[in-house]
Amino acid sequence: MRLARGFTLLELLVAMTIVAVIGVMALGGLSEVIRQQTIAQQRAERWREIQFAMRIISQDLAQVHPRPTREERGEDWQPSVLVDPNAQFQLELSRGGWANPVALPRGSVLRVAYDREDDILVRFHWSVMDRTLATPPIRTELLTGVEEIEIRLLDASGEWQVLWPPLSMTGPAGLVARPRVIEFGVNLEDFGRVWRRVETGG
């Protein structure tokens, strides 16, 4: 009669060690899968934020209106589209199509501006077209991680401009002039350059 042979202590220790190593490897693999999934979710959410910001910008640019606006002190006029390094904002424009479903006492043209504060792309708009110093803008943060804003404007002769109105366009014509196309780009610290090129109808 043969006796059943059990495991020695050494064999048990070896088996337990192997099981522990396999468990650690499996846990490490699971942790990596979870980490990669989290990264993918974060990138997808970030891309949704970028798409939302670019959609807002595109809607503004597509509805540029030729209506100029009074300067805050009421002493002068600002052109319907303003891109000037000496201006308060990197881009300022009048846009039409401002919906008014409840018939508020206002027009359908909205004054909008874009600028960068630290690394944040900010959109401003005013409740009235001809604002005063007592008319604060409504501020909306659209996008973070913005390193630079780049704006180019295509004039009627097919030339790209970085100032608007162009220096060659003065007087009343410059106040109402609209570029044919506005290219709005942002350099992002994580996605690089993202831009939209929008026809304005000008």
C-alpha positions as CSV (number, residue, x, y, z in Angstrom):
1,M,0.0,0.0,0.0
2,R,1.5,3.3,-1.1
3,L,1.2,6.3,1.2
4,A,-0.1,9.6,-0.4
5,R,2.8,12.0,-0.7
6,G,2.2,15.6,0.5
7,F,4.0,18.8,-0.5
8,T,7.1,19.7,1.3
9,L,7.4,23.1,2.9
10,L,9.9,24.2,0.2
11,E,7.4,23.2,-2.5
12,L,4.7,25.2,-0.9
13,L,6.9,28.2,-0.6
14,V,7.8,28.0,-4.3
15,A,4.2,27.6,-5.3
16,M,3.1,30.6,-3.2
17,T,5.9,32.7,-4.6
18,I,4.9,31.9,-8.2
19,V,1.3,32.7,-7.4
20,A,2.3,36.0,-5.8
21,V,4.5,37.0,-8.8
22,I,1.7,36.2,-11.2
23,G,-0.7,38.3,-9.0
24,V,1.7,41.2,-9.0
25,M,2.2,41.0,-12.8
26,A,-1.6,40.9,-13.3
27,L,-2.2,43.8,-11.0
28,G,0.5,45.8,-12.8
29,G,-1.1,45.1,-16.1
30,L,-4.5,46.1,-14.8
31,S,-3.1,49.3,-13.4
32,E,-1.5,50.1,-16.7
33,V,-4.8,49.5,-18.6
34,I,-6.6,51.8,-16.1
35,R,-3.9,54.4,-16.5
36,Q,-4.1,54.4,-20.3
37,Q,-7.9,54.4,-20.2
38,T,-7.8,57.5,-17.9
39,I,-5.4,59.3,-20.2
40,A,-7.6,58.5,-23.2
41,Q,-10.6,59.8,-21.4
42,Q,-8.8,63.0,-20.4
43,R,-7.6,63.6,-24.0
44,A,-11.2,63.0,-25.3
45,E,-12.6,65.5,-22.8
46,R,-9.9,68.0,-23.8
47,W,-10.6,67.6,-27.4
48,R,-14.3,68.2,-26.7
49,E,-13.4,71.5,-25.0
50,I,-11.3,72.5,-28.0
51,Q,-14.1,71.7,-30.4
52,F,-16.6,73.7,-28.3
53,A,-14.3,76.7,-28.2
54,M,-13.7,76.6,-31.9
55,R,-17.4,76.3,-32.6
56,I,-18.2,79.5,-30.6
57,I,-15.3,81.3,-32.4
58,S,-16.5,80.1,-35.9
59,Q,-20.1,81.2,-35.2
60,D,-18.8,84.7,-34.3
61,L,-16.5,85.0,-37.3
62,A,-19.2,83.7,-39.7
63,Q,-21.6,86.5,-38.8
64,V,-19.3,89.6,-38.9
65,H,-21.5,92.7,-39.2
66,P,-20.3,96.0,-40.7
67,R,-21.7,98.1,-37.9
68,P,-18.9,100.1,-36.1
69,T,-19.2,101.0,-32.4
70,R,-18.7,104.0,-30.3
71,E,-15.4,104.2,-28.3
72,E,-16.0,103.9,-24.6
73,R,-15.6,107.6,-24.0
74,G,-17.8,108.5,-26.8
75,E,-15.1,110.5,-28.6
76,D,-14.6,108.3,-31.6
77,W,-15.7,105.3,-33.5
78,Q,-14.1,101.8,-33.5
79,P,-14.3,99.8,-36.8
80,S,-16.6,96.8,-37.1
81,V,-13.5,94.5,-37.0
82,L,-10.4,95.6,-35.1
83,V,-7.1,93.7,-34.9
84,D,-4.3,96.0,-33.6
85,P,-1.5,95.2,-31.1
86,N,-2.2,98.5,-29.4
87,A,-5.9,97.7,-28.8
88,Q,-7.3,96.4,-25.6
89,F,-8.2,93.0,-27.1
90,Q,-6.5,90.8,-29.7
91,L,-9.7,90.7,-31.8
92,E,-12.8,92.8,-31.5
93,L,-15.8,92.6,-33.9
94,S,-19.4,93.2,-34.4
95,R,-21.5,90.2,-35.2
96,G,-25.1,89.9,-36.4
97,G,-27.6,87.2,-35.8
98,W,-27.9,87.7,-32.0
99,A,-31.1,85.8,-31.3
100,N,-33.8,87.6,-29.2
101,P,-36.5,85.0,-28.6
102,V,-38.2,87.0,-25.8
103,A,-38.1,90.4,-27.5
104,L,-35.8,92.1,-25.1
105,P,-35.2,95.8,-25.8
106,R,-32.0,95.4,-27.7
107,G,-30.8,95.0,-31.3
108,S,-29.6,91.8,-33.1
109,V,-25.9,93.0,-33.4
110,L,-23.5,92.0,-30.7
111,R,-20.0,93.3,-29.9
112,V,-17.6,90.5,-29.2
113,A,-13.9,90.4,-28.3
114,Y,-11.2,87.7,-27.8
115,D,-8.1,87.9,-25.7
116,R,-5.6,85.7,-23.8
117,E,-5.3,86.1,-20.0
118,D,-2.3,84.1,-18.7
119,D,-3.0,80.8,-20.6
120,I,-6.7,81.2,-20.9
121,L,-8.6,82.1,-24.1
122,V,-11.4,84.5,-23.0
123,R,-14.4,85.7,-25.0
124,F,-16.0,89.0,-24.0
125,H,-19.3,90.5,-25.1
126,W,-21.3,93.6,-24.2
127,S,-25.0,93.9,-23.6
128,V,-25.1,97.1,-25.7
129,M,-23.2,98.0,-28.9
130,D,-22.1,101.5,-28.0
131,R,-20.7,100.8,-24.5
132,T,-19.5,103.3,-22.0
133,L,-16.9,103.0,-19.2
134,A,-19.9,101.9,-17.0
135,T,-20.7,99.0,-19.3
136,P,-18.7,96.0,-18.1
137,P,-18.2,93.1,-20.5
138,I,-19.6,89.7,-19.9
139,R,-16.5,87.4,-19.6
140,T,-16.5,83.7,-20.7
141,E,-13.4,81.4,-20.3
142,L,-13.3,79.2,-23.4
143,L,-10.0,77.3,-23.3
144,T,-7.0,76.7,-21.0
145,G,-3.4,75.9,-22.0
146,V,-3.3,78.6,-24.6
147,E,0.2,79.8,-25.3
148,E,-0.6,82.2,-28.2
149,I,-3.4,83.5,-30.4
150,E,-2.7,84.1,-34.1
151,I,-5.1,86.0,-36.3
152,R,-4.9,86.7,-40.0
153,L,-7.5,88.4,-42.2
154,L,-7.9,88.1,-46.0
155,D,-8.7,91.4,-47.7
156,A,-10.7,92.0,-50.9
157,S,-7.6,91.8,-53.1
158,G,-6.7,88.3,-51.7
159,E,-3.8,89.5,-49.5
160,W,-3.4,88.3,-45.9
161,Q,-3.3,91.0,-43.3
162,V,-2.3,90.9,-39.6
163,L,-3.8,94.4,-38.9
164,W,-7.4,95.4,-39.5
165,P,-8.5,97.7,-40.9
166,P,-5.3,97.6,-43.1
167,L,-3.2,100.8,-42.9
168,S,-4.2,101.6,-46.5
169,M,-7.9,101.7,-45.6
170,T,-8.8,104.9,-43.7
171,G,-11.9,107.0,-43.0
172,P,-15.4,105.7,-43.2
173,A,-14.5,102.8,-45.5
174,G,-12.2,101.4,-42.8
175,L,-14.9,101.6,-40.1
176,V,-17.2,99.2,-42.0
177,A,-14.7,97.1,-43.9
178,R,-15.0,93.4,-43.4
179,P,-12.3,90.9,-44.4
180,R,-13.3,88.1,-46.7
181,V,-11.9,85.5,-44.4
182,I,-10.7,85.4,-40.8
183,E,-8.2,82.8,-39.7
184,F,-8.2,82.3,-35.9
185,G,-5.5,80.1,-34.5
186,V,-4.4,79.1,-31.0
187,N,-1.2,77.4,-30.0
188,L,-2.0,74.9,-27.2
189,E,0.6,73.4,-24.9
190,D,-0.8,69.9,-25.4
191,F,-2.2,69.8,-29.0
192,G,0.0,72.3,-30.8
193,R,-1.7,74.7,-33.3
194,V,-5.4,74.5,-33.8
195,W,-7.1,76.9,-36.2
196,R,-10.2,77.8,-38.1
197,R,-10.5,79.7,-41.3
198,V,-14.0,81.2,-41.7
199,E,-15.6,83.2,-44.5
200,T,-17.3,86.3,-43.2
201,G,-19.3,87.4,-46.3
202,G,-17.2,90.6,-46.5
